[in-house]
Amino acid sequence: MAAEPKGTPCWADATFGDLEGAKRFYGEVLGWTYGESLPEYGNYTQAYVDGKAVAALSPPMPGQDAPPAWCLYLASPDAAATAAKVRENGGTVLVEPMRVGEFGTMVLASDPGGAAFGVWQAGAHEGFEARTVPGAYAWAEIFTREPAKADAFFPAVFGYGVKRMVDDAVDFTLYDLGSDPVLGRMKMTEEFPPEVPSYLNVYFTVADCDAAVEKAKSLGAELRFGPMTMPFGRFAALTDPQGAAFSLIDGTTTGGDMPEIEDVS
């Protein structure tokens, strides 16, 4: 598998104070199995579906006090150059380009509205080994209170085209690479408490959204929205037992008319 084109979501990981608890939760909800934790990399632990890597979990780094959260990584052929682009366009580099053994080079950054994300320059680790099968990454959206800033920043850094959903009730855009949308951007409404920062919301595929939601709730997750059926699938937004936001989607259960989309690049 070749490294993904620049700007393609290529990996997701999360840190949890209770690593074993997180492994149990996602293992039961998404069917993940796990490789050995790597003590030389802070007990970073990869998750697998049918033997293919789909995500990773780890405990916090020493001194790290940020709450548990999923981080989505966007592919780059040159992490240092992308970090420079982040700065040039009003973003913040949170972790400078850092070589991770033979696996690749990472950067952590945030956009001008404060949404954190990762950058990954692939080495031996090229990213997701499976997509859109149950348990694997499906999609992600930037939730932000600064939509205009996000719509300027991400295309400038990653070369995305921008298309807007024509809907007076929702401020939603799609970022694409050619004809393929790779990320969504949603304006946060007053329904989001003011203390909730901008963030990237990661979706994982499930075979049955309602059943997966009930399983997650039985394990201590909190349902935030849904389940709801749209033209793209039936989805729900949740917070896991340690407070990390994530979503579930069954892309085979669809309903309603496709929205009108206009190109605003």
N, C-alpha and C positions, 0 to 999 in steps of 0.2 A: 504494500500500500504506500503510495507516494504521500508526501506531506500535503496538507490541505491548502487550497488557495488562500491568500491573505484575506483576513476578515471572517473566515469560516469558523463557526463555533466548533472547537476540536476537542475540548476536555472539560470536565467539571469535577470539583472536589469540595470538601467541606471539613471544617474542624469542629470537634465536639469535646467538651470536658469529660463526658462519659463515652469513650470510644466503643466499649463493648456494648453499651446500651444502644448506641447508634447502629452498630452492626446488626444487633438483633432486630431493631425496628425496620430498617430498610431491607434486611434479609427476608423478613416475613411479608412485608408489603410488596416488594418488588422482585422477590425470588433471588436475591443476590447471594453468591458465595464469595469467599474472600481468599486472597493470597496471603502469604506470610507478611507480617508487619516488618518494615525495614528500619531497624533502630538507627542505622547510620543516616537515615533521612527522616528522623523524628517520628518513627513508627508509622510512616505513611503506609496505608493499606489499600491495595486495589480491590475493587469489586468486579465480579464477573457474572455474565449471563451465558450459559452454555459454553463456558471456557473462554469467552471473549471479554476483554476489559471494557467496562462501561462508565466507571467513575472511581473515585477514591475517597477514603475517610482518613482523618488523622486527629491526634490530640493537638491542642494549641501549642505553639512554640513557647519556650520559657519567656515569661514576662508579657505574653500576649493576653490582653483582657477583653478583646472584642467578642461580642456575642456570637454564638454559632450561626453560620450562614453559608449558603452555597455560593461558590465562585465559578463563573463561566470563563473559560479561556478562549481567546480568539487567535487564530493562526497568524503567524508572521514569518517571513523569510529572514528577517533581521530584527531581533527584539530591541536592540539598542536604537536603531533608526526609528522604530515605532514609538519607543519611549520619548525620543526627541520630538516626534510629531504630536504626541500627547501634550507635551509642554507648550509647543508652538500654538496649539489650538485651545489653550485655556484649561486643560486637564491637569491632574496632579499625579506624579509618579510616587507611589507609596513604597514600593520595593524596587530598587534599581535592578537592571539586568543581572541575573544571577544564574550561573551555570549549575545545573543539577546533574552532576556526574556525566555519564554518557547519554543520559536520557534527553537532554535539551536545555534550553535557556528560558527562564521565566521572568516576567515583569508583572507587578501588581500596580494598578492605576485606578483613577476615578475620573469620570467626566466632569464638566463644569458644574453639573447639578448634584454631584456627590455620589453617583452610582458607581460602585466598585466593580472591577472586572480584571481578568488576567490576560496576559499575552503569552503565547507559547511558540517558541522557535524550535521545531522538532529536531531531535537527534534520533536516538534509538527508539524513543517513545513518540510515536506519530499521532497519538490521540485515540479517540473512540475506535474500537474494533467492531462495534455493532451499533446500529441506529434504528430507531422506530420499531424494533421488536419489543415485546413485553419485557420491561425492566431496564430498557436502554433510554438514552437521551432522545427527546423528540423535538423540542422547540425551546425558545427562551424569549422573554420580553423585558425591555427596560421600563421600569415604572419610575416616573420622574415628575417633579413639580416644575421642571424647567424644560418643557418640550422643545422650544425653539433652539435652546442651546444644544440639546442632544442631537437634534436634526441637522445642526451645523457641524458639530464635533465629530460624530462617528463617520459620516461620509468623508470628512477631511482627513481623518486618520487612516481609515480602512478602504476608502474608494467606493463606498456603497452608492447605489442609486436609491432614490427615495420615492415611495408611492404613498399616497394618503387615502385613507378610507373616507368616502363621502358619506358622512353621517353627523348631523348636528348634535347628536346626543353623546358622541364619543370622539375624543381626540386621539386617533390611532394612526400610526404610520408603519410602513414596512420598509426595511432596509434589504436591498438585494445585491447580488453579484450576478450581473447579466439578467437572465430571466428568473433566476431562483431566489425567492426571499429567504433570508438567513436569520433575521431577527425582527421582532416587533418592538414598537415603542408606544407606550400607553401613558397618557397624562394622568397623574394621580388626582383624584377628586377629594372633596371634603369628607368622603367616607373613610379616608385613611387618617388615623390619628396624627396630629402634627409631629409627634415624637418619632414616627416611622420615617426613616430616611429613604431617599431614592435607592433602588436596588435592581439587580437583574434577577428575574424570576425564572427558574429552570423547570421545565416540564419533563416528566418521565412517562413513557408509554406503558399502559396497562391493557389487559384484554377486556376488562369489565370495570368501568370507572366506579359504578355504584358499589360493587363488591369490594374494590380496593379501598374506597373511602371508609366503608364500614370496618374493614380490617384495621386501617390506620387509626380510626377513632377508638377502637377497642384496645389499641396499644398505647393510647394517651395523646394522640394527635388532636388538634383542634381544627374543625372545618371552618374556613373563612368565607368561602363562596362556592355555590353549586351544590351538587352536580348540575350542569347546564349543557344542553345540546346546541351546537352551532354547525354551520356548514363544514367546519374543519374537524369536528369531532365532539365528543362528550367529555367535559373536563370539570375539574374542581381544584380550588386553591386551598391549601392547608398550611398549618404550622406544626412541625414535628414536636415530639415531647420535650426537646431541649430548646425549642424556640426558633428553629430555622424554617424559613418559608420555602415552599416548593409546590408544584402542581402536578396533577395526574391527568392524562388524556388517553381516551380510546378513540383513535382516529378512524375506526371502522363504523362507529355509530354517529351518523351525521343527520342534520335536519335544517330546514330553512333555506332561504335564497342566498346565493353568494353576494357579498356586498359589492357596491360599485367602487372601483379603485382608480385613482387618477395619478399620473406621473407628475411629480413636483420637483424632480431633480434639477 
